[in-house]
Amino acid sequence: MQPETTYEWRQKLLVEITTPAGSKFGSSVTQINISNSKSFEKGNARLWKQWFGEAIYIKLSKTQHLFVLIGKPIDIAQHSFRDHITSNSTNKIDDIGDYYSALEKLRITVKAEKKHYPQFITFLDINDPLTAKVVEPTNLSSVFGGGYKLHKMTVEITDEPTTIDKLESTLTWLPNNTSIQMKNPAASSGVSEH
């Protein structure tokens, strides 16, 4: 068995929303950890992936709130930065370990690919987790009204600290003890991570 290789980085997702009152911004930094253990037998590699952070919160108006979930941050980074790392004409990733190694060192900002956008949700009543509602990123006006639109979403590899403990003041119903298990209100209202 060959030694384990570890890749880690922090990535910042920034969302800009156009509203009737002007642009609103929100961002969050997620910590990514990937371990790659390879055996001598070809094709018997295993990747262990872990990430932690928080959803992005954007207060659109006094009564309208948008949350951009973490989603699949490794997929977001892997696909959004591909053009800046791969050197072949097919944009194919030949060695995922080399790719992650290069990704760790990048310090640029790129547009996130639409097909890898994380899920957007809102709460019809911010004080009631059972009112969670999925919002289509490309059709914010269907939920929030005219003049609301996703202007851009960018991702960057950063040295900023991981975002933690920012949502508790907005979502006061969140437990302050992480050992408490809550029923996922999103599961019963049709919200799911893709």
Sequence and secondary structure as in RCSB ss.txt:
>XXXX:A:sequence
MQPETTYEWRQKLLVEITTPAGSKFGSSVTQINISNSKSFEKGNARLWKQWFGEAIYIKLSKTQHLFVLIGKPID
IAQHSFRDHITSNSTNKIDDIGDYYSALEKLRITVKAEKKHYPQFITFLDINDPLTAKVVEPTNLSSVFGGGYKL
HKMTVEITDEPTTIDKLESTLTWLPNNTSIQMKNPAASSGVSEH
>XXXX:A:secstr
    EEEEEEEEEEEEEEETTEEEEEEEEEEEEEEEE  SSTT  EEEEEEE   EEEE SSS EEEE    HHH
HHHHHSHHHH  STT   S HHHHHHHHHH   EEE  GGG   EEEESSTT GGGEEEE TT THHHH TT EE
EEEEEEEE S    S STTTSTTS SSTTS    HHHHTT    
